[in-house]
Amino acid sequence: MGERDLSALAARRATLRVLPGGAPPAAPHAAGATTTVRVYVLGTDALARGGIRALLDGRPAIHVVGDGEPGQTCPDDIATAGPDVVLAHGTPNPGTLPPDCRLLTIGGPEPAAVPGPAHSRLPGTVTAAQLASAVVLTAAGYTVAARSDGPSPATAPGTGPAAPVISDVGPEQLTDRERQVLGLLAHGLTNTEIAGSLTLSEHTVKTHVQNLLGKLRLRNRVQAVVYAFEAGLRRPLSPSP
């Protein structure tokens, strides 16, 4: 994928789903509000790797710790960087990953079997916001995939979304505005971007984020994104004018 394809990521949308199973939902490193997900970008195309890094730069709770090509030294390079997630673009064999590292692939052929938890997989049409959300969810122990044409196995017909398990507090405890903020946060938007979308001040958005974290008894934005997916609060973004 070259520069033209990368620029199309922000313009084309894919519907994603979170699959059941996997590790219990827990924020990586279980630190505090400053917890970040460490990401290593893997791919054969240097321009594509640079583009993916550019898409993730500035996203809350995400820090790109390195990038490189698949090869003999790749496992050692990844181990040295110590990522929570390896983000592999168009490569069928990322190699052996460290025990606590998860795999998220974008486009390309189906990866070879990788020891450890099931990996997440995104289409090449994923948007920057969807990519950021998928990175956070993958690090938290969820498996993310493009939605198929059939019904999601996570929800039986007519039963509605599964109840959130990361918090025992229901979304009805939030105000309408807090639910709006949480939905946009789950798309990977920064406080500044949320403020622009809702025509609020950045300080007001920060207050809403802190309030909703407190009401839901969540530690940080990583858990808030997971909660939004579990509770069905992540809604499609309105198309840009």
N, C-alpha and C positions, 0 to 999 in steps of 0.2 A: 504494500500500500504506500503510494507516494504522497506528495503534498496535496494534490488535488483530492485524493480519496480522504485524506485526513480532514481537509476543510469541510468535506461533506458530512462528517460525523455530527457537526452541530446543526445541520439542516435536516437530516433524516432521522426518524424516530423508530425505535423498536419497543415492543411491549415485553416487559420482563416479568418473571415470576420467581418466587422463592419456594424452593422445594422442601418438603418435610424431611425430617431426619437430620443426621449430622450431629456435631457436637452440641452440648447445651449452649444456649446463647449467653455469651459472656464477652465483655469488652476486652480487646487485646491488652495484655499487661495489667489490666484491672487497676489502673492508677487513679486518676482523678479527672477533672474537667479538661486538663491539658493533654490527655491521652491522645497519641497520634498513631495512625496505622503506617507502618514502614513498608514501602513498596519497591520492588526491584523490577525494572522493565526489561524483558527478554525478547529479542527478535533479530532476524537476519538483516533487516533493512534499517540502516542508521537514521535515515530521514523519518521513517515511521516511528522509531523509538523516540526521537526528538519531539515529534508531534504529540505523541502520547504523554510525554513528560510535560509538555506545554499545556495540555488539557488539564492535567492534575495540579499544576503549580497554583498555589493560592487557595486551593480547596481546603476547607476546615477539616481538621483531624486526619490529614493525609500528608506524608512526607516521602518523597522519592529518594531512596538511598543509593541508587545506582542503576546502570543499565549495561547491557552487553549482548554478545552473540552467543548462540548455542555452540558448544565445543568442549574440548577436553578439559579446559580450565574452568568451565562455567560453574560446576558444582562448588568448587573452592571459592570462586568469586562471590557466589550467592551466600555461601556460609559466612564469608568475611563480612559482607554487607549486613547480614542479620535481619532480613526482611520478615514481616508477618505474612506478606502476600507476594508471590511472583506473578507478574502480569505479562503473559506470553502472547506475542502477536504472530500469528501465522506460522507457528513452529509445531510440528507433530511430536517432538520429543524434547521436552525441557530438561530431561535428565533427573537424577535423584535429588529430591529436595530435602532440606533439613527437617527433622521430626516435627517441629512446631510451625512449619511454614505451609501455607495453603496456595493452591494454584487457581488462577483466573485466566482463561484464554479468550482472545478476541479473533474471530474469523479464522480462516485457514482450515486445513484438514483436521479431523478429529484426532486429539492427542493420543499417544500411546498410553498404556496403563501406567499410572503413577502410584507408587506405594503411599498409603496413608488415606486421609479422608477424601471423599468424592470432591472433584474440582468443579468450579463454576465455569460457565461458558457463555460468551456473548457474541452476537453477530457483528459484522463489520459496520453495520448501520447504527450502532449504539451512539447516543449523544454523550456529550461531556458530563452532564449532570447524572445520567444513568450510569456512566462508567464510575463516577465518584461514589455513588450509592452502592454499586455492586462491590467495589473494593472494600468498603466499610463492612458490608454484610458478609462477605467472604471471610474477612479477618475475624468476624464475630462468630463464625462457625456455621454459617448458612451456605446452602448451595443455590446459586442463582443461575437461571437459564432463560433463554428467549421463550416466550409463551407459545405453545403449540396451538393449532387450530381447534383441537379438542378441549374438553373440560380439564381444568387443573386437577391433578390427583390429590392436591392438598385440601380440596373442598368438595364434598359430595353434593350432587345437585339438590338445590333447594335448602341447603343448610346454612348458607351465608359464610362469611369469613371465619376462620378459626379464631378462638379467643386468644388474646395476647398472653404469652407465658413469661415474658421478661419482667412484667410487673403485674401485680394483682389489682391495680387500680384501673378502672375502665375509662375510656376516652370521654365519657359523658361528664367527667369531672372537670374537663377543660372548657373554657369559653370558646365561642365560635372563632374569635380572633386567634386564640392559642392553637386551635386545630388547624387554622389556615397556615400559621407560622410553622407548625410541625410538619404539615404536608410539604411545604416548600423546602424545609430543612432536609427532608428525606430525598429530595431531588439533588442534594449536594450544593444548594445555594448558600452563599455566604450571608452574613448579617446585612451587609451592604446591598446585596442583590435582593434579599427578601424585603428590605426597606423600600427599594425602588419599585418592586412588584406590587406592594401593598400601599404605597404612598404614605409611609411612616418614617419617622426618624430612626436612625440606627440605634440610638439609645433606647427607644421604645421597643425595638425588636429584641435587643439584648435583655430587656426586662421581661418580655413575653417568654423568651427562651428559658431564663432562670426560673420563672414562675411555673412553666409546664414541667421542667425537670423536677422541681420540688413537689408538685402535685402528684406526679407519676412515680416519684421515688426512684428516679434514674440518676446515674452518676454523671453522665456526660452526653455529648451529642452523638457519639457512636451508638449508645444504647437507645437514644431517642430515634435514630434512623431505623434500628431494628424494630422498635415498638411501633413506629408508623406503618411498617410493612405488615407486621402481625395484626394490627388493628384495622387494616384496610384504609388508612388515612392518606396514603400516598396517591394523589390524583394526578391525571395528566396535566402538564403545563399548557396554558393557553398559547396558541401559535403567535410568534412575534409578528407585529404589523409589517 
